[in-house]
Amino acid sequence: MSYQSSVRDRLARRIAGEIALSDTPGQTMKMWRERFRLPQIVLAEHLGISPSVISDYESGRRKSPGTSTIRRFVHSLLTLDERNGGQVVSAFVRLMDVSLVDLNIVLAMADFTSPLKGREFCKRLKCTVLAGEKHLDREIFGYTLVDVERAVKELDSDAFLKLFGATTERCLLFTKVNTGRAPMIAIKSQEFKPSLVVLHGVGEVDRLAIELADQMRIPLAVSKIANLDLLIKELRGTDPS
């Protein structure tokens, strides 16, 4: 089994487990459908059911799905994503690369049980928004906190760029940042972009970083939380569940 197939199976088990164990399985199904950017009608057509059935599950009007329904739902998400080029699964393949965590480059990472608007996320992290404020109503589904200083020292160029392309519809946070220029240049080179970028421990943000954020339509903010431990503590409290 290839590494990507292995991660695909892990992702499938993760999605199925989150739905089965959720107190609101319909909302969890909706969250994952939106993560895969699939309209109800497209998913329903693939499943051979009416879109109203999916709507009923997601709204809680229909009782919790059984094991076979969850299995078909998860399989459909992955299959349709593959037909669309496999972008979402590919992003999770990179995101689930444990070596980055082992090197203490990824300091904190989590997926939300329900999405959170970027504006609210910034508020909780005491952020000053430098660019893209009009895009802060986008929903984010989790966050990844990266130690930029260690990433630069420990990773070769390919792995460094891989790290910055490992998020989609998430917030990418950078600590131990000098000016913010290098991370934004790295993000620009990637096909997959985060929905929000937050800098921590930065002095004066480079004008180019702000210009790149505007070009890519990615909100860029600076967290005013005093130290890294407090930042991680606040991050762990951001899940809206």
N, C-alpha and C positions, 0 to 999 in steps of 0.2 A: 504494500500500500504506500502510495506517495505521501510526502509530508502534507501537501495541500488536501489530499483525500482524507488524511487522518484529522486535520483541523476541521474539515467540512463535517466529518462525523461528530467531532467534539462539539461543534457549533450546533448541529442538529439536536444532540442530546441536551445541550444547554437550553435551547429554545423550548424544547418539549418539557424539560424539567421545570422551567420558570412558569410555563402555562399551567402545568399540572399542580404545582405547589402554591400557586397564587390564590389569594383570597378573592381576587377579581379576575378570573381567567380571561374573560372577554376583553377587558382593558389591556391585559398583557398581549393577547392576540393582536389587538389593534396596534399596540406599540411596535410589535415586530413587523406587522404588515407595512406600517409607515416607514420603518427603518429600511425595508427593502423597496420602498417607493412604488408600491403596487396599489393601484386603485381597487376598490372592492369589486368592481365589475370584471376586471381582468382576472383577479384571483378566483372569483366565482365561476367564470367561464372555464378556467382550467380544472376546477374541482367538479364541474358539472352540476352546479347548484345555482339557485337564485341569489343575486346580490343581497336580497332582503334577509336571507339566512345568515350571511356574514354580519350584516348590520344588527340582527337580533342577538347574535353571540356577543358582539362588541359592546352593545348597549346594556347587556344583562337581561334582556327580555327572554332569551332562551336559556335553558338550564346549562350547567357547566358541560363542556364537551367531554366525550369519553376518550379513551386511549386511541381508538382507531381514528377518530376525527382529528385529534391532535397530530397523530402520525401523518395523515394525509395533508393536513395544513402545513406542517413543517416541510414535508417533501415538496409541496407545491412552491413554497417560498424559494427553496434552493434551486429547484428545476427552472422556474421562471427567471431567476437571477442569472443562471447559466445561459439561458437563451438570450438574455439581454447583454451578454458579455462578461458576466460573473463579477461585476464591479464590487458589489456589497460583500460577497464571500471572500474575494481577494483582499479587501480591506481588513476583514477579520483575520485572515491568514497572517497578515503582517502584525496586526494588533496582538495576536496570541503568541507571538514569538517570545518565549520565556527567557531567552538569553539576555534580552534587554533589561528585564527585571532582575535577573541574577547579577548583572553588572552594577546594580544600583543606579542605573541611568533613568529608568522609570521609577519614580519615588512613590507615586500613588496613582491608582487607576480604578475606576468603577463605572458600572453601568447603572443608570437610574431604573427604578421599577416603573416609573412613568416619566414622560418628558418634562423638561423645565425650560421656560423661555430664557434666552440669553440675557435679557434685561434683568430678570430676577436673580440669575446666577451672579451677574456682576454686582448687584446690590449686596448680596450676601458676602461677597468677597471684598467689599469696600473698594470698588474699582473706580478709577477715572477713565472715561471712554475717550480715546484719542481719534478714532476713525470708525466709520460704518455704523453710527448710532441708529440709523434708520433700519438697519438689518437685525437689530437686537430682539425683534419679536419672533425670530426663528426659534424653533424648539431644538434643544440639544438632548442627547440621550445618554450622556456620560462625560467623563473627563479623563485626561491623561496628563500627569505632571512630570515634566522632564528636567533633569539636571543638565543644563546646557554645557556647563564647564566640564563635567565628567564625560559627556557625549563626545565633545571635541577631542578629549585626551584619549579615550578608549576605543572609539570606533573609526574604521576606515571610511573612505568617502562613500562607498556603496551602502554600508550599514547605516551611516549617518543620514543619508537621504531616505533610506527605507524607514527609519524611525519617524521622520517627519511626514511620511505618506501613510502612516499607520492609523490615521483617524479619519472618520467621515461622520458628519452630523454629531460631532462631539466638540467639547472645548479642549484645546491644546494649551496647556500652561507651561511656561518656561521659568525656571528659577536660576539664580546665579547668572543673570543675563548682563551683558555689558551695555549694549545700546539697542538690542532688538533687531539689528540689521541682518545678521547672519541667519537667525531662524526664519525671518520672512522671505529671504532669498531662497532658502531651502524649500519652504512651502510652495513658493511660486514654481519651482521646478517639478512639482509633483502633480499627477493627474487628479488625485483625491485631495480635497481641501477640508480643513476643519470648519465648523460653523462659527467658531469664536476662538480668538487667541488672547490669552491673558499673560502679561509679563509680571514677574515678581523679582524684587531685589535689583531693579534697574535704576540707573541714575537718569540721565537725559536720553530720551528715546531718539534714535537717529531719524531724521526727516525722511530718508528713503524707506524706512520701515513703515511709516505712516502712509507714504505714497503708494507703496505696494499693497498695503491693506485696502486702501481705497480702490485700487485697480482691480483687485480680486474680489471686492465686495465682501470682505471678511471684517467683522467688527474687531477692533484692536483696543485693548484696555490694559491699564496698569493697576495691580492690586496694591493697596496701601497697608495691607496687613504687615505688622512689624517684622516677624521672623518666620522661618520655614515651618517650625513645629506648629505655630498658630495657624498658618495657612493650611497645613494638612488636616488639622483639627476641624477647621471650618469646612474644608472640602468634604469631610466625612459626614458633615451635618447637612449637606445640600440636597440629598435625595428627597424628593417631594413626597415620598410615600408616608 
